[in-house]
Amino acid sequence: MSFDKGLAKTVAAETEMSFIDGERGVLEYVGIDIDSLARNATFEEVVYLLWNRRLPTRDELGRFVQLLRSNSELPEPAWDMIRSIPPDAAPMHALQTMVSSLALFDPEADINTPEANDLKAVRLLSKTPALIANFDRHRKGLDMVRPRQDLSIAGGFIYMLTGEEPTETMERALDVCLILHADHGLNASTFASRVCISTLSDLYSAITAAIGTLRGPLHGGANEAVMHMLDEIGSMDDVESYLDERLRNKDKIMGFGHRVYKTFDPRATYLKTFAEQLAADTGNTDLYQMSRLIEQIMHERVGDRGIHPNVDFYSATTYFSIGLDVDLFTPMFAMSRIAGWAGHCIEQLSDNRLIRPKASYVGPHEQPWVDIDDR
């Protein structure tokens, strides 16, 4: 039995949802390349594609959108729960707790039939925007804003977060980000969700496990780190010296390189263009120009080593331009990735086997027992 640290060379599941070719910079959802989806689809359309393995007809999409919107309201006790969370709590901790609590109000939480899990997936995806937006309002001392059933998931989130109608550009920018983050193979958080559901636990527990995994700075937390880096640099004049010092010290430049992609991250292609437009519309052109200069210098310094911008690099500029606080970047990632997590969990249950890898023991053997008084 071979040892594969980090399981990088181990195939642990089969999926029909997303395909990645890191060498060629390819990401497909059910065979459709991510750039085409980002340019043409809505997030709701992409969720239908991932969950049903095909694009919806106009009528099917209309019914699916209505199903999502009709499940967006939170249970009444959930509003009190949001108000009970300490305002200084980390948003990902708050989100993990709030998502887990939704199981308390779902009579089908422990029913593992395909029909029940399909509806739980809908409820989780539909209700999470209200959890994130209203926790942010709560910690800022603002009144809660209820979901509206006439807005998209992206538009509804911005409305609840700000209390104002989103502009078309802002709504579309967030919609694109949700599409780009919806699924990405058997990444760490998706693997965590599949491990959890493989025990025949419930979907709420599986998504909660995934959120906890996503929180790590080596996974979903990277987009926040990009924004902190931009703040630390401060101005265009300091970009080159900052990067050169970090590279001399062999420090990681946040937003560059990827565990899978050895070329340009395909999710960043369209987002880069959209980030420029959004930054101009929202008065954040300086931030975008700083990002472009960072990319240019990094290409000159390390481009030949296959270190290119990843999706986190330009999603940071996009989220900031929309008006999100930096510590909401990763919850936004989670809001989108629920589509992938739920789809993978349902896929796991369709042909389930408990995921239980082995560990290679490297400790001592045949050690004597030592009485506590003699230790």
N, C-alpha and C positions, 0 to 999 in steps of 0.2 A: 504494500500500500504506500503510495507516494505522498509526501508532505507538500502542500500547496499553501504557503503562508498568505493570508489575505484572500484566499480562494480565487485569485486573479485568473487562474488557468482551469478552473473547475466549472463545468456546466451543471447547474443545480436545478434547472427548470426548463420547460419548453413553454414558449409564449407565441401568441398570434398578434400581440399588440404592437410592439415596436421593434425595429431592427436597427442595429448600429454597425457601421463599418468605420472603425476609428482611423484606419490607414487612409481611406479615401474621403473622410469627412462626410459620411452619409448617416442621416437619421430619417427613418420612415415610420409613420404610424399606419399599420395595416397596409403597407406597401406604397403609401403616398408620401412623397418627400416633404420634409418639414417646412421648407421654404414655400412650397405651393400652398400648404395649409395656412401658414402665417399670412400670406398675401390674400387669400381668397375665402377662408372659412371663418366662422364664428367659433368661440370657445364651446358653446352648446353643441354645435355641429360636430366638433372634434370629440367631445365626450360621447356622443351617440356613436361615432365611428369606432372609438376604442371599446365601448361596451357591447356593440353589436357586430363588430368586424366588417362593417360596410357603411357607406354614406347614406343618410336618410333621404327619402323623397321630401318634397315640400310639405305634404300633409303630415308625414311622420315627424319631421322636425317641429312643426307647429304643435303637435300633441306632446312631444317630449319637452319642449320649452314650457308649455303650460303646466306639465307635471312638475317640473323643477320649481316654477314660480309658486305654485299652489302649496309647496312644501317648505317655503322659505321662512315662514313665521316660526319663532321659537316657542316652546312651551312656557307658560306663564312663570313657573318657578325658575326657569333659566334666567329670566331677566333679574330676578332677585339674586341669583347666584353671581351674575356679573357684577352687581353692585357690592357684593360681599368680598370680592377679591381685593387685596391690598393694592392701592393705586401704583405703588412702586414695584409691583411684581413684574418679572420679565415676561414679555408677551408670549413667548413660546411655552413657558410654564403655564401661563394662564390658558392658552389655547389647548394644551394637552389635557388640563383639568376639565375645561368646559366641554371639549369633544367627548371625553370619557363620560361626563355626566349626562349626556344626551341619552345614553342607554337606559337611564333611570326612568325615562318618560316614554320609552318605546315598548309597547307590549309584545312586539316581535323581536326584541333584542336577542333572545336566546333561541330563536327558531332559525334553523339553517337550511331551509328549503330554498331553491333557486328564486322563487317568487318573493319570498321575504327578504332575501339578500339584495335583490334588485331594488326593492323599495328602500331598504336601509341605505344603500349607496346613494339613491336620490336624496334622501333626507340629510345625509351627512354633507353632500356637496352643496345642497341648497341652503342649509342653515349656517354653515361655517362663516360666510361673509358677515352675517349679523353678529356672530360671536366676536370676530376680530374687530370690526368697526366700532361696535358698542363698548367693547373693553377699552378701546382707545378713547372714546368719548367719556367713559366713566372716569378714567385716570386723569382726564383734563377738566373734570368737574362740569361736563356738558350734559344736557338732557339726552336720553336715549332716543334713537330714531328707528322706527319700525321698518321692516322690509316693505318695498313696493312691488306689487305683482305685475307692473307694466314695464319693468326695466330688465335689461339683461343682467347676468351675474356681475359682469364688470361694471356696468352703469349703476346697478343697485348698490354695489359695495361703495363706490365713490359717493353716491348720494347719502348713504348712512354715515359714512366717515365724515363728510363735510357739512351735511344738511342742505346741500345745494345740488341743483341739476348739473350733471357733468357735461363738459363740452364734448362735442363729437370726437375731437382729436384725443382728449384724455381717455374717453371711454374706449376708443379703438386701441390706443396704446396699451392700456391694461389688458384688453381682450387678447392682443397679440402676445403679451407676456404670459398670460394664462395658457395659451395654446402651446407656447414654446416649452413650458415647464410641466405639461400634463403627464408625460410619461418618458422614461428613459431607461428601458431595459431593466436588468436585475441589479439596480444600484443598492446601496446599503439600506436605505429606508424601505424600499420595495421588498428587499429580501427579508427584512425584519417583519413586515406585514405578512408575507407568505409563511414564514416560520410560525408566527403566532396563529394564523388561521389554520395551518396544517394540524394543529392540536385539536381542531374542531371547537376552538374558542369562537367568540362572536366578532362581527365586523367592527363594532365600536372599539373593542380591545385591540384588534389588529391595526386599526388606523391610529389609535393612541400610541401603540408601540412604534409605528412609523414616524409619527411626529417627534417622539423623543429621540429617534435616530437622526432625523433630519436636522435637529437643532445643532449638531456638532459643527464646529468651524471647518472641518475637512469635508463637509457635505453641504447642507443648505445654508450654513452661516457664512459662506464665502462672499455672498453679495453684500452683506453688511460690512465685511472687511474691506471691500473695494471702496465703499463710500468713506470709511474711516481713513483709508490711504489718500483719497482725493483731498479730504479735509487737512490731513497732515502735510501734504505737499503745499497747499495753500494758493500758489499762483503759477502761472506759466513759466515765469523766470526761474522757478526752483525745480522744475520737473527733471531736467537733465542731471543736475547734481544729486537729486534724491535717488534717481534710478541707478546712477553710476555707483553711488555709495552702497546701495542695497546689493547690487550685482557683485561688487568687489567682496562684500561680506558673505556672498552666496545665500542671501536671504530670499525668500519667496516673494515675488511680485504678485499681489493679489489680483485675480481676474485673468491670469495668464497660465496657460498649460492646462492639461486635463488628463485624468487617469486613463481615459479611453482614446480621445482624439489626438492623433499625431499631426494633424493639420488644422486648418481653421475650423472652429466649432460651427457646424451648419446652422445652429440655432441663433448664432450671433450675426449672420449675414444680413437678414432683413431688419433685425432689431437695431443694428447700427444705423441704418438709414432712417428708421422711424425715430430713434433717439434724437437724431439731428433735428428733425422737423418739430418734435415735441419740445426740445430745449429752446428752439427759436420762438415757438408759440407761448412759452411760459417764462421767458426772460432768463433762461439758464444757458445761453450760448457759451459763456465763458467756461462753464463746467464741461460742456461737450467738447469745446476746443482743447481743453486740457486733456481730456480723454483721448482725443485724436493724436495729440502730441506724444502722449505716453505710448500709444500703439506704434507710432512712427519710430520713436527711439528704440523701443523694444524690438521692432522688426530689424533695425540696423544692428542692434547688439546681439540678439539671440535668435533671430528668425530662422537662421540656418540650422538651428537645433530643434526645430519643430515646436517651439514655444510660441503659441499664438493666443489672441484673446478668446476667452470662453464666454458662455452666455451670461455669466455673472458680471462681466466687465461692463457691458452696456445696459444690462438690466438695472444696475445701480443708478446710472444717470436717468434712466426712464422712470424708475420708482420715485426718485427724488423730485423730478420735474412734475410728476403727478401730485406731489405734496405729501408723500408718505414720510413719517418719521423713520429714521434708519433702523430702529429696532422692530419695525413692522415689515421689513423686507423679507425675512425668513417666514413669518406667518403667511405672507402673500404667496410664497413658494408652496407652502403646505396647502393653501386653499386650492391652488391649481392641481397639485400632485394627488389630491384625494381622488381625482378622476382615474389616475393610473393605479394608485394603491387599491382602490375598490375593485377595479377591473381585474387586477392580478389576483386578489383574494378570491373572487368568484371563479376565475380561471383555475386556481389551485384546487378549489373544492370540486370542480367538475371531474377531476381525476386524482383524488387526494392520496398522498402518502406522507406520513409524518416526516418532517425534515429533521434529521438527527445525524449530523456529521460526526465523525470520530475525532478524537484528539490524540496526539502522539505524546505519551507520558515520557518525560525526561528527568523525573525525580529519582531519588534513591530507592533501593529495595532492601528488604530483610533488616530493617532497622530495629533495634531492641526497644522495648518499653522501658521508660525510666520513671521511677516513682517521683511524685511531685516534690517530695522533700529532698531529692537528690539532683534536681535539675539546676 
